[in-house]
Structures are given as C-alpha cells and as structure tokens.
Amino acid sequence: MNQDAYNHKSLQSNDGQAANGMSVMAMGASTGCNTVYGSTPPSNPHPYPWMNSLFQDGSTVSWLLGESLILQHARRSVAPERLCNSLLEAPETGDVFTEQTHWDLTRLNDTLMTEQEIRELPKVWIVGGDGALGDIGFQNLSKVILQNRPNVNGIMLDTQVYSNTGGQNSDSSTMLGGYDMNQFGRQSQGKLIEKKNVAEIFTSGHGSPFIAQVSMANSARLYKSMLDGLEYRGTSFFQCYTTCQPEHGVGDNMSAEQAKLVRDCRGMPEFVFDPQAGELSQECFDLKGNPSIKRDWWEASYSDKTKYNYTVAHWAITEARFRKHLKLIKEEEVPEFIHMDDILVSISQDDIVNRRIFDINHRSYVPDFGVYFKAEVDGKFRYYSVSRQMVLFAVERRKAWRMLQSKAGIENLDYAAQRALLKKVDSGEIAAEDLRSKPAQLLQAELDAISGS
Ligand SMILES: Cc1ncc(C[n+]2csc(CCOP(=O)(O)OP(=O)(O)O)c2C)c(N)n1
C-alpha cells in the first residue's frame, strides 16, 4: 500500500517491462522496410507488444491497443494507487471513500485522469512507410489522428517510394520519376502530380494533433520534437525523411547527409506544428532549422565565396536515382542554355497546372534540356543541363515551401517580387521578350520597389 500510495504522488521512472508488469510502450507496424529490418520472424527483437499488419489496419489497430492500455492503466495502476493513497491519508482527511470516489474509480478512463496519470500512460507508436501511411492507410491514419488520444503517436518513414516491394511510386514520390509506375522516358518524364504533404495535411482539419516534419538532418531537433510530442496531451505524428539506399542510389553511410540536402533544397523542409502555441496557424508553425528561412532558396556559397541558390537540382546530382534528368555540359556551352534561376522567374505552379509550360509561345515555356545550373562537386565547378521535369519539380517544391512559409507567417519577398513581375508581363506592361532576356534584372527591380516601399 505504501508503494502504491508513493507511486501515486509523483511520476515514477520505469525503464522497460517489469516482471508481470505493464509495458511502457507498444507498436503497431505496417508492413514495409521497418518490419523487415526491425523484425525477421521468428526472432522478433521488440521487448514490448508489437504487431504487424497490412497498410490499412496499422493505425486503427494501434489506436485500439492504446485504448486497451488506457483501461489497463486505469484498473491496474491508477485506481489501486488512488485508493491506497486515500486509505493511508484517511486519518488526516477523514473521508476515504465517497459515493463520487466509487463512481470515478469504477468508470475510470483518460477523461478523469490527472495530468500525471496521463503522462504515465504506456504509449503506442504507429509505424509505417509513405506507402502505408500516406497512401493506402491514409484514411485510417486520418481517423486516428482526429481522435487526439493521449497515448497514440505515429511516425511515417518517408522514403518517397514503396521501398520494400521494389520502389513503386507513392503519393510522396517526387515528380521526377524514373522508377516503378512513375517512368522517365520520351513520352513521360515522371508525373505532373504534386507531392502529397502528409504531415502538413494533419495540421489542418484534423483537430489539435502535435505534428512535426523532422529527420536525421538535425537529430537534436528530431529527438526534441519527439519528446515534446510524447509529452503532449493528445496525439503526435512525425513525418521523417529516410533514405532507401538501393532505391535512391546513395551510400549506406549517407542517411544524415542526404536528409540534410533534401531539407536544404526545399525538397522536404522541416517544421514543427505545436497546437499548444495558439489558435492561429502562424503561432503553431515553427520553421526554424531551414536555411534562408525568408527566401525562396537557401543562399549557399561555393568555396570561392560566391553565392548561389541551392535548388532541388543541386540535391539531385547527389543521388543516382535522378541521373536521367542531368547531363554534364562544358563551361563553353553554357551560353546556349537558360540559367535555372532565370527560368524559374517566368514560371508559377499555375502555369504547370494549366500546362502552359508546354506552349512554346508562352512565357513559361520550358525547353527540355535547355536549362542549366552550376554546381561544385569535389571542389570542381561543373555545369549540368536538366530535363524539363527538373525545372517543373523546382517550381512545385518552391510553391510548397512558399505555402509553408505563409502558414508560418513568414513574408517571402522573392515571391512578392516574382508575382508583381509576372502580373506586369501578363498584362503587357513588360514585354515577354524582356522577361526572357533580362529576368534577373527585372526581378531585382521589383524587389527594390517592394523593399523600398
Ligand atoms: C494493403 C496492402 N497492400 C499491399 C501490401 C504489400 N506490401 C508490403 S510492404 C509494401 C511496400 C511498403 O512501402 P512503404 O509503406 O512505403 O514502406 P517502406 O518499405 O518504403 O518503408 C507492400 C506494397 C500490404 N502489406 N498491404
């Protein structure tokens, strides 16, 4: 009784499973690479309740595991502890077991638990890939996240493909394609469908979950946000970029480095959405950790200190999966091509949606392998021409980043300037030929006008 009463007074540390005791966590895993490297039956290494399921069930089964843990916790931990405590304190308080106490203890669930009793609850983790959680199991995950249960958390290991079955396209796959069901070839260079931003979806229309898009690009931030999510009274969900070495074509030791590059090129920016911060989206979103947070692109530097925009194309040269989108060219050939930064001035995502980028007479026309960029590889400057699709991918990722910035209340002047410029071009105030011949100059003039005002 003394032990139970003592346990009731403050949060007790509990590392692992006590003999005949309750586990501190459980896991509901959707089949994917996580179940292959995380458990190869019959040698299951998980020292806590673990189950594996088809895609559509993982989230809901995990939720139900969570519900049963709440009842177990109430009956086997909270009720006896509360009772022992009040019996021992009876001489001082007098009233031990009122009608209300009886009512509460016989109907105990998380609604009647104290903050501390909630924190002691064993946690359940929903684990799956982007195929499982973003595509096929999406509806079930959406349902579970909306419940905002106190001990249910989810993590989506986003490899941008169905890795375990050979790299099929998922809704999280990049537009670049070049893999199963999203081919790169003469007729189709990938897909024109934008990336499904799974974590971002849950920051809207899904009640009050704690959401983060973090990765090993910044392990301290990853772990901090996970601890914050575990502490949160409701559900937390994490979308974590993860390399798939064979499908991405990167070295086994490159996970953290590639995660950093995909973050820095706006391929998958980091954010934390904490619903406790307020009731406005700009209060809840935190974009710290992304470079050049107010700009379209990270303003990176070559070793000679000159600055350049680090776009998705710069990330793409580091992964073999994108090789068909890149052709090495000589420095002397550069004048035949349009610079990536220049062409990006003349295109908006709306031009892609309306397919104007294929119209040779439109300002947003993108010539296939007619655009180039400069990169520093192993200390040497290299020049690459890129597929049309690479340019479209840059526009799509830029738009997704701008959306995120606006949700976080960040004003992006690059966007404001580009919008003002394109408005002038489309209304005939500035000639389309001028946009083609001096885009950087025209953009700078708009930037100056905005910053000066
Ligand atoms: C409903 C359903 N359809 C198909 C499968 C077969 N399947 C098992 S693993 C897998 C690919 C997993 O891809 P993803 O969820 O992205 O995880 P990853 O392997 O990339 O970590 C598929 C298609 C399944 N388990 N469930």
The ligand as an SDF file (V2000), in Angstrom:
LIG
                    3D

 26 27  0  0  0  0  0  0  0  0999 V2000
   -2.9700   -3.3080  -48.1890 C   0  0  0  0  0  0  0  0  0  0  0  0
   -1.6290   -3.8210  -48.5380 C   0  0  0  0  0  0  0  0  0  0  0  0
   -1.2880   -3.9000  -49.8380 N   0  0  0  0  0  0  0  0  0  0  0  0
   -0.0810   -4.3890  -50.1930 C   0  0  0  0  0  0  0  0  0  0  0  0
    0.8090   -4.8170  -49.2430 C   0  0  0  0  0  0  0  0  0  0  0  0
    2.1310   -5.4240  -49.6820 C   0  0  0  0  0  0  0  0  0  0  0  0
    3.2730   -4.6320  -49.2750 N   0  0  0  0  0  0  0  0  0  0  0  0
    4.0310   -4.9550  -48.1980 C   0  0  0  0  0  0  0  0  0  0  0  0
    5.2940   -3.9100  -47.9330 S   0  0  0  0  0  0  0  0  0  0  0  0
    4.8880   -2.9680  -49.2840 C   0  0  0  0  0  0  0  0  0  0  0  0
    5.6880   -1.7220  -49.6320 C   0  0  0  0  0  0  0  0  0  0  0  0
    5.8680   -0.8000  -48.4430 C   0  0  0  0  0  0  0  0  0  0  0  0
    6.0970    0.5350  -48.8310 O   0  0  0  0  0  0  0  0  0  0  0  0
    6.0510    1.7020  -47.7360 P   0  0  0  0  0  0  0  0  0  0  0  0
    4.7940    1.6560  -46.9650 O   0  0  0  0  0  0  0  0  0  0  0  0
    6.3590    2.9850  -48.4370 O   0  0  0  0  0  0  0  0  0  0  0  0
    7.2160    1.3300  -46.7300 O   0  0  0  0  0  0  0  0  0  0  0  0
    8.8060    1.2030  -46.9990 P   0  0  0  0  0  0  0  0  0  0  0  0
    9.0770   -0.1970  -47.3940 O   0  0  0  0  0  0  0  0  0  0  0  0
    9.1570    2.2130  -48.0710 O   0  0  0  0  0  0  0  0  0  0  0  0
    9.4360    1.5630  -45.6710 O   0  0  0  0  0  0  0  0  0  0  0  0
    3.7490   -3.5080  -49.9340 C   0  0  0  0  0  0  0  0  0  0  0  0
    3.1460   -2.9670  -51.1630 C   0  0  0  0  0  0  0  0  0  0  0  0
    0.3980   -4.7110  -47.8790 C   0  0  0  0  0  0  0  0  0  0  0  0
    1.1820   -5.1040  -46.8720 N   0  0  0  0  0  0  0  0  0  0  0  0
   -0.8180   -4.2000  -47.5590 N   0  0  0  0  0  0  0  0  0  0  0  0
  1  2  1  0
  2  3  1  0
  2 26  2  0
  3  4  2  0
  4  5  1  0
  5  6  1  0
  5 24  2  0
  6  7  1  0
  7  8  2  0
  7 22  1  0
  8  9  1  0
  9 10  1  0
 10 11  1  0
 10 22  2  0
 11 12  1  0
 12 13  1  0
 13 14  1  0
 14 15  2  0
 14 16  1  0
 14 17  1  0
 17 18  1  0
 18 19  2  0
 18 20  1  0
 18 21  1  0
 22 23  1  0
 24 25  1  0
 24 26  1  0
M  CHG  1   7   1
M  END
$$$$
